[in-house]
């Protein structure tokens, strides 16, 4: 299997890399949406993230990556009581995937050969405790979008058809990428992403040269290139593990909660999901940076990615949602 490009070797795109790291620190943030032109490193970053993430433990043979006997669904077979260490799953959901492939279905071969009703798990089972990646997410079929919304809301996949009554855990971080020129994302699905970042081709000549240089080095001698960047990737992985352990100890003063509320009210974001995601993301950043409490610096850093996709459209403002958030952040947190 070909090794992905190292995460730490990706040039620029700091907002995208930070967003992905923060969802690794706290998966409860709710996933990342990356919108931008083709060839800006969106899928490269996701593949690189897979190699970067800390391993997980699961019972050998568990179809849903469950770590304990209690986490195993009733239909699971051949699950041992031996714990094994495996990479954090990062599962691709292709655009043309059928509903059966996504949620799972009756095992037809077993039904025909043995006359038994058995469940064949789908992509959602494999993605449990990991990441589900959708490239060109804005082109996803509506019925698959509805399905993902239900599962993302409940954290459980439920199938009631073909004489089957099946349920299993399906808690995953949703990562989507797409090109805005090819269509917009449905508001219901857009709201399920905790963070949103926009990426663009670098305009700095030296930065573009460095991208070309590193990519050429990787393609000409992958083994040597991976070895060169292994330590940097390991540093990020160690910081993620340390941040996970320290996350609960991060303090959120009342002044921080007030800042979160003022930002969202001023921006006119719908509901309270904006405040909750903003606070959670800021805490993850504080933990990743080794801090003890959330500060305004953390809020300034994460507000654009936590709030820009939650704004109502303003036809009189041509600056774009990210610029609007940054402008309000400077006014409110001056």
Secondary structure as GFF3:
##gff-version 3
##sequence-region A 1 334
A	DSSP	three_ten_helix	7	9	.	.	.	ID=ss1
A	DSSP	alpha_helix	14	25	.	.	.	ID=ss2
A	DSSP	three_ten_helix	27	29	.	.	.	ID=ss3
A	DSSP	beta_strand	32	36	.	.	.	ID=ss4
A	DSSP	alpha_helix	42	52	.	.	.	ID=ss5
A	DSSP	beta_strand	56	59	.	.	.	ID=ss6
A	DSSP	three_ten_helix	69	71	.	.	.	ID=ss7
A	DSSP	beta_strand	83	86	.	.	.	ID=ss8
A	DSSP	beta_strand	90	92	.	.	.	ID=ss9
A	DSSP	alpha_helix	99	103	.	.	.	ID=ss10
A	DSSP	beta_strand	104	106	.	.	.	ID=ss11
A	DSSP	alpha_helix	108	114	.	.	.	ID=ss12
A	DSSP	beta_strand	119	121	.	.	.	ID=ss13
A	DSSP	alpha_helix	123	127	.	.	.	ID=ss14
A	DSSP	beta_strand	130	135	.	.	.	ID=ss15
A	DSSP	three_ten_helix	137	139	.	.	.	ID=ss16
A	DSSP	alpha_helix	142	154	.	.	.	ID=ss17
A	DSSP	beta_strand	156	161	.	.	.	ID=ss18
A	DSSP	beta_strand	164	169	.	.	.	ID=ss19
A	DSSP	beta_strand	172	178	.	.	.	ID=ss20
A	DSSP	three_ten_helix	180	182	.	.	.	ID=ss21
A	DSSP	alpha_helix	187	190	.	.	.	ID=ss22
A	DSSP	beta_strand	195	199	.	.	.	ID=ss23
A	DSSP	alpha_helix	205	220	.	.	.	ID=ss24
A	DSSP	alpha_helix	222	246	.	.	.	ID=ss25
A	DSSP	three_ten_helix	247	249	.	.	.	ID=ss26
A	DSSP	alpha_helix	254	267	.	.	.	ID=ss27
A	DSSP	alpha_helix	273	288	.	.	.	ID=ss28
A	DSSP	alpha_helix	296	307	.	.	.	ID=ss29
A	DSSP	three_ten_helix	308	310	.	.	.	ID=ss30
A	DSSP	alpha_helix	321	332	.	.	.	ID=ss31
###
